[in-house]
Amino acid sequence: MFQRAEGYRPPVWPPAEGEQRPMMHFDFQVGDLDSAAAEAVTLGAKLAKSQPQKNVRVLFDPAGHPFCLCLDEG
């Protein structure tokens, strides 16, 4: 079940003391990071400023939850 939460604060990435922590996290395997990230942004996601790995893109959904696109190198 999903519902609106009064006083909702989107999570902060990277995590910071005293700030809202991520409540869930999804990793999606993709064949091309740049095109997958561009498509996600077109659909309403925002690219995070902090990108800790070159084979992963951290993004936020429209509600501010972080998720990752991970390069499928297999």
C-alpha positions in Angstrom: 0.0 0.0 0.0 1.2 3.5 -0.8 -0.1 6.7 0.8 0.9 10.3 1.1 2.9 11.1 4.3 2.4 14.4 6.1 5.7 16.1 6.6 7.5 14.0 4.0 11.1 14.8 3.5 13.0 13.2 0.6 16.1 11.2 1.5 19.5 12.8 1.1 22.2 11.2 -1.0 24.9 10.6 0.0 23.5 9.9 3.5 24.1 12.7 6.0 23.8 12.7 9.8 20.5 14.1 10.9 18.9 14.0 7.5 16.3 11.6 6.1 17.9 8.2 5.2 16.8 6.3 2.1 13.8 4.1 2.8 14.4 1.7 -0.1 16.9 1.3 -2.9 16.6 -0.3 -6.3 19.5 -1.3 -8.6 18.7 -1.8 -12.3 21.2 -3.5 -14.7 21.5 -1.7 -18.0 23.6 -2.2 -21.1 24.4 1.5 -21.7 24.6 3.8 -18.7 24.5 7.1 -20.6 21.4 6.2 -22.7 19.6 4.6 -19.7 20.3 7.6 -17.5 19.1 10.0 -20.3 15.9 8.0 -20.6 15.3 8.0 -16.9 15.8 11.8 -16.8 13.3 12.1 -19.7 10.8 10.1 -17.6 11.2 12.4 -14.6 14.3 11.2 -12.7 17.1 13.6 -11.6 20.8 12.7 -11.7 22.5 12.9 -8.3 25.5 15.2 -7.9 27.4 12.5 -6.1 28.4 9.7 -8.4 30.7 7.4 -6.4 31.4 4.7 -9.1 32.1 5.0 -12.8 30.0 1.9 -13.7 26.9 3.1 -11.7 24.6 6.2 -12.1 22.8 7.3 -9.0 19.4 9.0 -9.8 16.4 10.2 -7.8 12.8 9.3 -8.7 10.3 12.2 -8.8 9.6 11.8 -5.0 13.3 11.9 -4.2 14.1 8.3 -3.6 17.5 7.2 -4.9 18.0 4.4 -7.3 21.0 3.1 -9.3 21.5 2.2 -12.9 24.4 -0.4 -13.0 26.3 -1.3 -16.1 25.7 -4.9 -16.9 29.2 -6.0 -17.9 28.3 -9.7 -18.3 
